[in-house]
């Protein structure tokens, strides 16, 4: 099912006497979620991503704009009439019911031609349980399950309704690191097996990058950039997107463009033909540094961490926006860990320039 949001806005009235202005949670959101794809809505806490999910599900009503499922305008349709499956961060399982009863619960109040017999409800529940690989746990109560198992029960309960849209609201936040990795792989497998259009809300860029077909990056209720995960990583449109995507995060340095040269401090570190003169933010991915005895960018070397296939160097420079930067280089690259300084050449395709005032991307010829 294709989902289209046209200029969707959600404004909440202020509940603070000190700040009487209304809160714009989602501002002019326009995007088409393709049929059968897994799309991640990514952004920091408070950016409006969960509100967007609630608008799509019908739990919230937009202040302005329209929401379409396929060609059908769903803006005024209540949540129970939208045919969506919603999985919350907190699992929201009934503790006194078995796994089987938790999964069949959404089917028990169906009426008319949609009404199912007990045998039909249980057959559909077992089908959903097999899909998420918990069919051997159907007699257990939630208290007897691990966090990952409870999350799978919540997903099975959403799938048992045969939804046209599956909405996942930060479903992995309560899991430990290893379980998060395994569960997100399961979500990707389930989505591919069912072909259901799936929207996955998260603040974790690694989760979004690893399992989604497309990502929508949000800040302050506004879409900052959309696209395939690798494309957005390689071609950020603004400083916010560049700094939000990537682990370790991108390194941001205050620099200046003069006559086609990029200067960090007094050193010209590379040519940036076509970029206008002036102060800029220079953002360099951790993998964008190449150590060299005659490198153009001298830095202080604070620490070297050997991580197997890679070496992580913690460096300093007076023009850094933060206190230090992290550089990732292959382990077979020579680097004198006993030295206090190191020089780098920059890889041009890993260097991004941003306007110091607007923070929008400045393109240059490689």
N, C-alpha and C positions, 0 to 999 in steps of 0.2 A: 504494500500500500504506500503510495507516494503521499507525503505530507508537505503541505505548503503553508508557510506563514507569510502574510502580506501586511507589512507595516504594523506588526503587533506591538502594542505598548501596554504596560501594566503599571499603574500608579497607585500607591498605597497612601492613605492619609497619615499625617504625622501623629505619633502618640506621645510626642515630647513637647512640653511647654517651652523648653529652651530653644527648640528647633521646630517651629510650626510649619515649615515648608513640607509639602508632600514628598514622598520618596518615590522616585522613578526607578522601579526595579528592572524593567525591561523597556528599552527605548527603540522604537521603530525597527523591530526585528523582522527582516525579510530574508527568507531562505527556503529552498526546496530540498527536503530530505528524500533522496531517491528510493524507489521501491526496492525492497530486498537487501538493503545495505545496512551496515552497522556504522552509525555516526556518533562520534563522541562530542559532547558539548563540554568544553574545557575552559577553566578560568579559576581565579582565586575565590576564596570565600566572600560572599556578598556581591558577586558579579552579576547575579540574575539567572544563573543556569538552572537551578532547581525550580525557580518560578516559571521559567520557560517550559520545563517539563510539566509542571502543574497546569499551565495554560493549555498545553496539548492534551493532557488527560481529561480536562474538564473540572479539575478540583478548584481552579481559579478562573474567573471570567475576565477577559481582556478589557482594558479601558478603551482601547481603540484597535482597529485592524481586524483582519479576518483569518480564520484557520480552516484549511481544507484538508480532507482526507480523500485522495483522488480528486474527483471533480465535485465532491459533495461539501457544501459549506457546513462545518460542524461548530461554528462559533457559539450558537445558542443551544446546541444539543447538550444535555446533562451528561455527567461522567458515565453513568450506567448505560447510556445509549451509544457510546463511542467505540465499544469493542476493543478496548485497550487492556493490556496486562501491565500492572505497575508493581515493581519490586522496590521496597524501601530500604534505606540504610540499616534500619533496626530490625529487620526480618519480619516483625509484627505477626508472629505465630501465636496461636491459641495454646497456652501451656497445658490445659486440661484435655486437649484432644490429641489423638494419635496422629502420626504423620499422614496416614491415609485420610483421616477426617479433615485435617488441615487442608489437604490438597482438594478434596471433594467439596469443601465448604462453599466455594463460589457457585457450584452447580446445584446446590440444594434448593435454592429459591427460584429457579427458572420456572416459568409458567407457560401455559398454552402449548403451542407446537414445539417449543424449545424444551419443555419439561422432559427430564430423563428419569428412567427407573434407577433403582439402587444399583443393579447390576451394570447398567450403562455408565453410571457415574464412576463406579469402581474400576471398570475397564479403561475408561479414559484416564483416570488417576494413575493406574499402573503404566499406561503408555507414556504419560508425562514423566513418571518416576524413572522409567527405564532410560528415557532420553537424558536425564541428569544423573543417572547411575546411583539411585537411592532405593531401587525397588526391593532391596533386602531389608530395608529399615521401616517398612510401612506400619509395623505394630508398635514402634517406639514412641515415646513422648518427646517433645522438644528438649526437656532437661537431660535427656539421655544422648543427645547429639552433640557433636563438635560444632564450632562456629561455621566451618565450611559446609557441613551437612545441613545445618539450619538454613544457610543461604540457598542451598540447592532445593530445599523444600519450598522456600519462598518463590524461587524461579519456577518450580513445577506447578505451584498454585496459580501463578500468572499464566503459564502455558496451557493449563487444563481447559481454559475457556476458549481455546483456539483463537487467540486475539489476532487482529490484523496488524497491530502495532505493539511492540514490547518496549516498555519504558523502565530504565534502570537508574535509580537515584542514588548514586554513590554506594553501590552494593558491596564494595570490598573494604570499606573504611574500618570495619570492626574486626578484620582478620589480620593475623600476623603476616610478616613479609613472605614467608615461604608459602603459606596458604593463599595469600593474595595472588601470587604468581600462578599457582595451580588453578585457582578458581577463575581467573581471567582467561586462561587457556580454555577452560570448560565453557565459558560464556561464548567465546569465539567459535568453538566447535558446535555448540547448540544453535547459534545463529545461522551458521552455514548449513546445518542439518535441516533446520526448519524453513529457512528463507524468509523469516519474518523481519520486516523493517524494524530495526532496533535502535533506540536512542539511549546512549550511555553517558550519564552525567558524572563528571569527576573533576577534582582539583589536581589530580596526579598526572602530570604530563607523560610519565613513562607508561602508565596504563593506557592512556589515550593513543599514544604513538604506536604501541605494540599490537593492539587488536582491532583498531578501527579502519574502515575504508576511507572515511573522511573525518576531518575535525573542524569544529567551529570554535574559535577562540573568542572569549568574551571578556570585557572589562567594563565595570560600571553600567551594566545593562545594555551595552552596545557591542555588536559584532566587530571585532578588530580584523579578523582574517579567516578565510575558509579555504579548504583544499585538502589534497592528500597529505598524510602526515609528513612524509619525507620532503614533499615539495614545500610545505610551509616551513619546515626546519631549514631547508637549504635556501629559501627565498623569503625571509620575513619582511613584512611590509612596514613595520614600525619597530621602535625600540622595545616596546612592551612585549611584543610577540617574540622578538629575538631573545630577550632575557627570560621569558617564561618557559620557553622550550629548550631542553638540553640538560643533560646531567654528565659532568658538572656544568654549572651554568656558564653562559658566555661571559667573557671578560670585557668590561666597558672602560675605555680610556678616553680622556679628554684630549683631542688632537686638533690640528689645523691643516686646512688645504691651502697651499700657496703655489700658484703657477703649475698646477698639475702634479704637485708632489704632496704626499701625506707626511706631516711632521708630528712626531710625538716628542715633546720637549724640543730640543734643538736638532734632533736627528731626523733626516728624511728616511722613512722606513720603506716606502714603496711609491710607485707612480699610480696616480688615479686620474687618468686622462678623462676629461669631460665633467669632472666634479667642480662645482663653483667654489671660489675662494671663500674662506671663512672658518670659524670654529665649528667643529663637528664632534659628535660622539662616534668613536671608532670602536666597534664591537668585534671581537675576535674569538672564534670558537676555540675551546681548549686544544683541539687537534690541529689548529691552524698555525702552530709554531714549529720552526725547524732550527734546532741548535746549530750554530756555526761560529768558528773562531773569528770570522770577519762579519758577523751578523749585524744588521742595521739597527736592531733594537736592544740596547743593553738593559739588563734587569738585575735586581738583587735576587740571590738564591737563598731561600730560607730553609727549605726542606726537600728531600727527595724520598718518595715512597715507591718501592718496587711492588708491583701488583701482578707479577707473572708475565703476561704478554705485553703489558704496558708499564711505563714509568710515569708517575705523577710528580711533577715539580711544582712546589709552592713558591711563587715569585712575588717581588714587589717592584713598584715603579712610582715615582712622584705624581705622575699624571693619572693614575688609576682612580676611578670613582670609589671603589671599595678599598679596604686595607691591603688586600692581597689578591693574586690571581692564581688560578690553577692551570697548568699546562700538561697535556697528555702527549707523550711521545712513545714510539715503539721501544721495547726493552733492548733491542739490538743497536739502538742509537747511543753513541758515546756521549756521556755527560759526567763531568767531574763533580761528584757530590761533595767533595771537600772544599770546593771553591765558594766564595761569597757572591760571585757574580756569574752571569751567563749571558751570552748574546744570541739573539734569534733573528732569522729571516722569517718573513710572514708569507703564508700561502694565500695568494690573492683571492681565491674562490672561497676562503673561509673568513674573509674580512668584509665587514658591512659598515657603511657610513650612514649616520642619521643626523638630520638637521637639529641643531642644538635648541631651537625654540619649539618647533612643532613635533620633533622626534619621529618624523616621517623619513622613510628610506631615501637616500641619495644614491643614485646609480652612477657607476663609472665604468670605463672600458678596461677590460682585463688585458 
